[in-house]
Amino acid sequence: MPSKRIAVLSPVAWRTPPRQYGAWETVASNITEGLVARGWDVTLFATANSRTRARLHAVVERGYEEDSSIDPKVSEYLHISEAFEHAGEFDLIHSHYDFMALTYTRLVNTPVLTTIHGFSSPRIMPVYEKYRNGYFVSISDSDRAPGLNYLATVYNGINLKLYPLRKSAGDDLIFLGRIHPDKGVHLAIEVARRSKMPLVIAGIIQDETYFREQVTPHLDRQIRFIGPVDVKGKNQLFANARALLHLNTIPERFGLVLAEANAAGVPVVAMDLGSCREVIQDGKTGFLVGSVEEAVRALDRIGEIDRRACRQRVEQCFSVETMVAAYERVYNTIFELQAQKVA
Amino acid sequence: MPSKRIAVLSPVAWRTPPRQYGAWETVASNITEGLVARGWDVTLFATANSRTRARLHAVVERGYEEDSSIDPKVSEYLHISEAFEHAGEFDLIHSHYDFMALTYTRLVNTPVLTTIHGFSSPRIMPVYEKYRNGYFVSISDSDRAPGLNYLATVYNGINLKLYPLRKSAGDDLIFLGRIHPDKGVHLAIEVARRSKMPLVIAGIIQDETYFREQVTPHLDRQIRFIGPVDVKGKNQLFANARALLHLNTIPERFGLVLAEANAAGVPVVAMDLGSCREVIQDGKTGFLVGSVEEAVRALDRIGEIDRRACRQRVEQCFSVETMVAAYERVYNTIFELQAQKVA
């Protein structure tokens, strides 16, 4: 029922969509643009320099991660409350703003759907527990907290046009993600060394100490670090990639980059932790492994993976269209539940 | 009109009242207990371990400054929103929670009065500007931002029973406050050296580098540091005090400790910056100075100050009773303004 008015509340850490890193803003953007394409009346609450075909409503100029003069706390309080002050203009607020936005939900009559992009710390759980009867979507079946009123799991979707299929494999192993121990950059380096294959590492440095102590000492002609990359940069990586290494050390929440690599036809060797087995089909679109040894062995068999099958899987399960259609079903469920409440 | 129901929203950095440091919680407590004493129906929103004769409403167990396992951001969002979710039960919410609480005010019908205990950074000003038409109280005439809808300046009041008059002077110079360059601990040390008088420094260390570099090297038999003190500790300091040195380097917002010292009959030598001239009467309850030299000279004349006059000034201007009576006038102004809005 596209006559309904939807507010999408994106984070203001980065622009929406972000130039480079910024997974939550990427997903919020994809949902917004997908809804617009399907005829919904959408208002995007995001930074003023955001780009969208929806109506943009902004009270914060730039992302606080992009301008150190901004106080993140001030930005967040101003931005989130602004959306709720306009709640009466919408039939649904779709929040991507974590626990903070929940604390405004009981002060408005408009229903609020929260996509939980990840639980950053056990210390935030009391907020989710208090508001557990709200409407929630998880981004994978594995990334769920007990007791919350989940209406669905909706996998993140990517814009397939941005990542064209590369029909033939390149030589490089690639790592794409935050430079942080959670993402297992050190394990990717170990796998590359033992496989004697070149590795290109791309991403923002989130943990400086980890980068200095566990990445920098290994950089040479075989192991290279190129910093963060945008969509163009990702495609250059995919064009030369033999496989993406994603040896996360904690349960993955979703793993957007796995879908992006698969979309380009690049097989993924992923640690079997968290949502990876929901995104990667073992032996079909990559390999799920439990150790560095298994990752090295998986690379011996990487030629068995059909690159077209990788893309087809993303087209079926992880496209913006699939995601937006799933959210439409969730929205309609909420509208029905709300109608029942009123009746 | 004590039939009205008041919610006092205290910070949750510390318990209300705090054990030692915690000026905002101290003032919120004094207002709460003063209102209760005058027959008002008061609910105090504060940490669960707070002490009050009002109704205590708490969702946060302990102050985040007292328990490092607590995420301050989570505490603040949970605590502030809880008060606003109960707004319908009150005729007025009296907020001591800075800019954060303002972002909830337009989502409730209950009027909100904000006592601004200080502007911590220019970066928070956009929030005050957005909500400038709210109801505000400044704690001194000097600590005002242009354009805000101030209803009054209400000086902080102290519980005079806690600080009995010491009729005779002691030998010590005392410094009481946060160890931070803003508070001019280094200037107090310089004045003590040049006056050849003992100095006792008490307070929490807020700036470790400053303490290490500009305080620690000077500590000896003459200049002593004793850490933070509670009310009992303050009284011991006052009992042995010749004068309180308050050589702030930025404009003081109010200066609760100036009133406490005066209450005990201790004259104050204060830098003439910000609110100090509103609290200290030059030549009557202490001296206002512009430099270390002037402070040294002021100490030569400190015997001219009548200790009883110091206490009388606090009784008249800075008692809990005076403060609460002033807030009652502000509350009644708000009730009248609200009635006009409805009519």
Interface residues (C-beta under 8 A of the other chain):
Chain A: V59 S69 I70 D71 K73 V74 Y77 L78 I80 S81 F84 E85 F99 M100 T103 Y104 R106 L107 V108 S121 R123 I124 P126 V127 K130
Chain B: V59 S69 I70 D71 K73 V74 Y77 L78 I80 S81 F84 E85 F99 M100 T103 Y104 R106 L107 V108 S121 R123 I124 P126 V127 K130
